[in-house]
Amino acid sequence: MTEATSSRRTGADREIVLDICHLSLGFWRETPAGVDRVDATFATHFLAADVPNRKALLFTPLGPRAIPTTDARRIFESVQVHWGETKRSEEDRTFRRVRDALTGRPSQLRSPQTALSRSFGEALKVRAKAALLHAAALGQTVSIGTDAVYLNVSQYPLSIPTYFRWLQKRPDIKPVFLIHDLLPIEYPEFFHPDSVRRHARRLNVFAKIAAGAIVSTPTVADALLTYIDRLGRKTLPLLVQPLPVSPTFHEPREHEERLAAHPYFIICGTIEPRKNHLLLLNLWRELARLLGPTTPKLVVAGARGWENENIIDMLERCPTIRDHVIEAPGLATPSLKRLIDNARAVLMPSFAEGYGLPVAEALAAGTPVLASNIPPFRAMGGPAITWLDPLDGLGWLAAIRRLSETPAHWADAQRERPRVAFSREAYFRKVEAFLLTV
């Protein structure tokens, strides 16, 4: 990393350098996960054209290099296009398939073989475009000013110490990380052993180099401080702020009669044991036995994760739920919002979460939530949430039946749930004020 020669920067003149390494790898992911949407919200703010003293850090074959926000913005905007974030939901093939399944219409999508061939051809074009954008950015590297802040909000690649060697030559630069949670350390039974070891490496590197951290809840703050204390790090500036919700979820509700006429629920997140999908699948088997063809549908919005053999067996081999449960990986954010808008509720029966972004997104959209009574969800209190024990199958069954059989939340103005207000400007004023203190 080029040594800077500028004078010490303070206050509004202090440079903030946003790491876009993880974001730039979005070309290798078909659609965004929750971490990606948080990453994108930070990028939207810190890469804005009218914000001074901002730069971005990009990993290159020569190591991490700082680039102007104009080049970083081109990469970010191209990733957004690749993810389908700029399209309407009607242009999303996955959304159309899910809508057809919800409404009982036969899907008009291509055969899997044709879709696979098309995806392979699209992948080649995407990779070529990514290479060109990275090459162009490599030709525009810039130096980082004295006393800058390096901001990493994805935790990637915090588990790789060599990535941060450049900071050893620049002790004036203050690294700040958004730490999402310590779940692999606290609940190793829910994670692959490699994930547990990788997260431990992240926290070890973090404890050595971090000048500050942003966390989403007091629970994560306490866990982080306790953990790094055992590593010998006694003090650390912290900002406790709920994760920012993508602006898409704050847009007006998009009612679609075709969807709204068929009661359904949605669970969002990677398919893994920690999310407690198995509870819902067993409940839907019971609902199908009780209600037959009038059973509400369940949309499982998320990619398949790890340690999930029992869940996948239910999805693929249980004939009772086959007509009532729709697996929906690969939804772009506008499509996910459209489905949340017209669902009876978002279901989050998780055993453990660091924050629970789908709950915050549903609240922003004004959709009711049935959630586990765990601390991160209870901190998001309000009339739109009903808390249930993640082991209380009968309680979940009764709540789901009640919401499916009573008028929808949008049908009666007196019953409609208030949307949770969020000011992105206020959020980032707090973030920037914190960054100036480290």
N, C-alpha and C positions, 0 to 999 in steps of 0.2 A: 504494500500500500504506500503510495507516494507521501513523503513527509510534508506536512503543511508548513507554510512560512507566514501565514496571516497572524495577526494579533489575537489575543484572547477574546472570545466572543461571549457576550452576556445578554440577558434579557431577550427581547424580541429578535435580536440579531443572531442568536445562537442557532447553529445549524442542527437540523434533525435529519438523520440518514435512515431511511426505512429499508430494511432488508426485504427484498422481493424474490429471494432464492426459491422459497416454497411456492410463491405465487407464480413464478415463471415456469415451474414444473406443472402448472395446471394444464398445459397442452397434452400431458400424458394422462389426464383424468377426464372422463367424459362429461361429468357434471360435478358441481361443487358439493362438498360435505359441509357440516357446520363450521369446522375450523376455516374452511375456504371462504365461507360467507363473512366471517369475522375479519379474515385477512383482506377481503375485498372492500369491506367498509372502511378499514384503516387506510387502504390504498386510495380510495375515492377521496378521502380528506387530505392525506399527506402528499399525494401526487397532483393535487389540483393546480391548474395553470396559474392561478392568482395568488398562491401562497409562496412568499419569499423564503430564502434560506433553507430550501429543502433539496435533498438529493436521495438517491436510491443505491442500494448495494446489490450487485448481481454476481452470482458465481460464474466464473469463466474458466476456460482451460488454463489460464494463468493465475487462478485463484480469485478470491473476492475482489471486485473492483467497483468503485463508485461511478455512477453515471448520472447525467442530468435527468430531472423529472420528465422532460419531454420524451426521452427515449424510454424511460420506465413506463410512462403512460401508454405508449404504443404497445408495449408488451402486455400490459394489464388489459387494455381495451381489446386486444386480439384474443386473450384468454377468455374474456367475457363473451365475445362472439362465439368462440369455440364451445363454451359451456351452454350456449343458447340463452344467455341471460338477457339478450337484447331482443329476443323473439317473443311474440305472443304465444300463449299456451296452445292455440290451435295449430301452430307450426311445429309443435313438439310431438314426435311420433309416440313417445311413451305416454304422454298425457292422453292422446287420442285412444290408445289401446285401453288405458284404465277407464276412461269415460265410457267406451263401448261396453266394457265388462260390467261397469256399475249400472248401466241402463239396459243391459240385456241384449244389446245389438251385436251382431257378428263384427269382428274387427276387419278393417280393410287394409291392414298392413301387409307388406311384402312377406314372402316366406322367409324363415330364418336364414336359409342359405343365401338368398338374394341380399338380405339385410347385412349378413356377415361380409359378403363381398364388397358391398358398398362401404361398409365401415372400414374395411382394410384400405380401400382406395382413398377414403377421406383421411385416414390416419397418415398415409404417406404425404398427402398435401399439407396436413397440419404440422407434421414433423419438419417438412421443408420450410414452411413459413416460420416456425419457431427458430430454426437454425439461422435464417436470414435476419430475423429481428435481433437475435443474440449477437450475431456477427456485426451488425450495424451499431449496436450499443457498445461493443468492445472497442470500436474505433472512436468512441466519444468519452472515454474515461476522464474523470476529473479528480482533483485532490480534495481531501476533506479538511475543512478549517480546524483550527485549534479549539479545543474544549467543546467539540461537537457531541451530540447524543446519538448513539447507535441504537435503533429501535427494532426489536424482533418480536412479532406478535404471533408467530406460528409454532414456536419451539423447535423449528427445523433450521439447520441441522445441529441442534444443541448437543446431541449425543456424540458429535465428531469433534474432538478437541483441536485437531489440526486446522479446522476451518477458521478458528479464532486466533491463530498464531499472529495474524497481522496486528491484533490489538496489543500484543506484547511490545511492538515497536511504536505504538501510539497510546501510551498510558494516559494522555490527556483526554482521550475519547471515553465517554461514559456509556457502557452497555446497559440497556434496560430491556427486560424481557416480559412478555405477557405469559404468565404461567397459568395454564388452563386448569390443571388439577394435579393431584398426586394419587389418582385412583390405582394405577398399576402397583404402587408401593403399598397402599392401604388395603387393596382387595386383590392380591395376586391370584386368588382362585378364579377370577373372572377373565384373566389375561393369559396369553401365550407366554411361556417363560422368557422368550426373546424380548417381548415387549416390556416385561418387568426389568430385565437387565438393561435394556436401552433407556428406560426412563430413569433408572438409577444413575446411568452415565450422564444423562441430561442434567440431573440435579447436582451431580458432582462438579460438572463444568460450570454450571450456573453459580454454585456457591463460591467458586474461585474467582470468577470474573465479573459478576453482576454488580452494577452500581445502584440498581433499583429494580423493582418489579411492579407489574400491574396484575392484580388478581380480581376475580369476579365476585367473591363472597368472603365474609369473615371466616367461614369454615376453612376455605382454602388458605387464607392468610395464616391462620393458626397452625394448620398442618405444615405449611411451607416453613414457617419460622422454627417450628419444633424440629423439623427434619434437618435443616441446614445448621441448627445449633449443634446437633450431634456430629456434624462434619467440621465443626470448629468456627463457623461463621456466626458471630454473636449479634450483629446488628445489620439491618438492611432497610432502606427507605421503601415503603410500600404505598401504593394507591389501590384502595378497594373500590372497584366500580363494576356494576353489572355489565355484562358483555353487550356491545351495541348490536341492535337488530337491523338487518338489511332494510333500507328504505322501502323495498317492495312490500313488506308486510304492514307498512303504515299507509299504503294507498287505500282508497275507498274500496269497500267490499264489492266484489264482482259476482253478482248473483247470476246463476245459470239455472233456469227452470228444469232443464233436462237432468242436471245433477241433483238439484235440491229435491226433486220429486221422489228420489229413491234414498231412504235413510242409509247413511254409512258413517263409519268412524275411521280415523286414521292414526296410525302410530308412526312416528318419524325417528329415524336413526338406524345405525348399522345393526344388522341382525346378529346379536350376540347374547349370551346368557345374562349379562348384567342388565340388559334392557327388559328382561322378563317377558319376552314374546311368548314363551311357552304358556304362561298364565292365560293370555288372551286367546291363543289357539285352542286351548282346552275349553275356555268359556264359549268360544264360537261353536265348538262341537256340541256343547250343551244347548246353546241357543238354537242350533239347527234341529236338534232333537225336539225341542219344545215348540218352535215356531214354524218349522218346515220352510215352505217357499217364501214366507214373509220375513225371514231372517234378515236383519240389516247386514250390510256388507262391511268388511274390514279391509282397508287399504294398508299394506305394509310397505311404507315408503323408505327404502334404504337398501344399501348393498349388503350382500352376505359377508359376514365377518369371520370370526374364529370360534373354535370350541362350540360349534352350534349344531352338532349332528342331530340331536333330538328335535330341534326346531325345524331343520330342513326335512327330516323324516315326516314330520307333521304336514309341512307345506306340500310335499311331493307325493305322499303315500296315504294320507287320510282322506278317504272318499267322502266322508260326512261334511267336511269343510270346503271341498273342492269348488263348489259353486258359490261360496260366500266369502272367501278370502282371496284377495288380489295382491300378488307380489309386484311391487312397482319400484325397481331400482332405476336410477338414471333420470330422475325428474329435475329439470331446470327450476330455478327459484320461482319464476312467474307461474309455472305449472303447479308447483307445490302450494303456492299461495292460493291459486284458484281452487284447488281441492280442499284446502283448509277453510276457505270462505264458505263452501257449501256442505261441509261436514257437520254432523250433529255435535261432534266434540273431537278434540285431540286427546289421545290416550297415552299416558306416560307412566307405566307401572314399574319403573326402574327400581332396582335394589340400591343403586348408588349412582350419583352424578356429581360432577364438579360444579356445574351450573344448571344445565338443562335448557339449552338454547331453543328447542322446539316449543317449550312451554312459553318462553318469552315471546316467540314469534306468533304463537296462537293468541296470546293476550293482546299483542299489538294489532292483530287482525280482528279482534273482537269475537273470537270463537271460544266457547266453553272448553274447559280442560278437566279431565279426570286424571289425577296425578298421585303418585306415592306420597305418603306423609313423611318424606325425608327432609332434612334441614334446607337444602338449596331450593326446593319447591315451596316449602312453607314460607321462605323469605320473600316469595313473589306473591304474597297474599292478595286477596281481593274477591269480589263476589263471583268472578268467572271461574274460580278453581274449586273443585271438590277434592279433598284429600282422602285417600284410602290406604289402608295397610297393603303393601305389595303381596302379602300372603292371604288376604281376605277375599277369596274367590267369590263367595256369596255376596259380599258387599259390592264388588265390581259388577257382578252379574245383575244385581238389582239396579245399580246406577245406570248401566248401559241400557237395560230394558226401559227404564223411566225416560231417558233422553230419546230413545228411538220411538216411543209411543206417544209422547206429548208433543205439542207444537214446537217446531224448530225455533231456535233463538232469534231468528230474523223475522218470524211470522207475527210477532206481537211486539209493538214498540215499547210496551211497558216491561216486557221480559227481556228485551235485547240487552246483551251484556255491553257495558262500557268498554271502549277501546283504551288500552294503556298508552298514555301520551309519552312521547320520547322526543327530545330535542337533540339532534346530532351535533348542532353547534354548541350547546351547553356541555354535552358529553366531552367533546374534544377540547373545549376551553379548560376543563378540569385536567384532562390528560396533558395538554401542553403546559399548564401551570406546574404540574408535577414534574415534567421533564426538565423544566428550568431550574428545579431545586436539587437535582442529583449531582 
